[in-house]
Amino acid sequence: MLREIFKKSFWYVSLVFVLVVLVWGLTVMTKRIDYIWYWNRIPQYFFFTDQIEKFASESGKISINGVEDDLTEVTLHYDDGTKETFEVETESLTFKEGDRFTDVDKIGELEVFSQGILIIGLITTLEISLYSSVLGLLIGLFAGLSRISKNPLIKGLSTIYVEIIRGTPLLVQLFIFYFFLGTVLGFGRFAAGTLALSFFAGAYVAEIIRAGIQSIHAGQMEAARSLGMNYLQTMTYIILPQAFKRTMPPLAGQFISLIKDSSLVSVIAITDLTKAAREISTSTFATFEVFFTISVMYLVLTFSLSMLVRYIERRFAVSD
């Protein structure tokens, strides 16, 4: 027992040692290239405060409703009978009770908490990844079932789709969807990026699902059909649930890769995490800091998805 504890402790200590060596190596490399880190430039690109100027829409009279802390609530009574109420900072208020104003007058200013470009890019990455994952799963499910179809037309078309998508680079597919299909069909860059990622993921999901279905013993299909179930019922209630359990790890790996592949949409001017990082590095010259930051953000996204899949796998294991 004591020997096992010592052995396990030795390997944990070895892990810590390796991590310390890696950090030391990074420090040495930084000194060798004479790079100065500017981590203080990064936080403002997550969240920042901004001064918003409040203007009147047209002429009228102002009334002050009350002062709370450093904010003053004012109501603008316009000459056409409408009114508008909002808050401004007390020190920035340029009018007194009952003063008249015109449509070019600034009433005051208000400090607001705004999202930085990194948060905007993170939200865009999450949206594209989520939409592409759902569409890719649906496309892959349909294509995977078509791949095992006995109909030559359906099987042939699905095979051609899978081979073309898997045999060409995603970057090329993005350009085709945006510059060609987007121009012909009239959809924007966000839709083009989402569709390109969806069809790209769908081809790989199709092969995963095909392999999962074919891994189920053929006797189960025959047994279900002998009980009076048709092909659709057998697939829905017997084959696909078992195939889904078996294909969950490779499906999770595919969707994790999709999150990382979504960084390519930056080439068609979608402000995802990667494009946000390029814009920040251009303006601040803190190249290493910003790209290390988005690497950690991508890692958090993929690791969170991996933990979610592991939880689902444990739940399925309990149900078995």
PyMOL commands that set and color helices and strands:
alter all, ss='L'
color gray80, all
select helices_A, chain A and resi 2-32+39-41+43-45+90-92+117-147+152-167+170-185+189-214+218-226+231-268+273-284+287-319
alter helices_A, ss='H'
color red, helices_A
select strands_A, chain A and resi 47-55+60-68+71-78+83-89+100-101+106-115
alter strands_A, ss='S'
color yellow, strands_A
deselect
rebuild
show_as cartoon
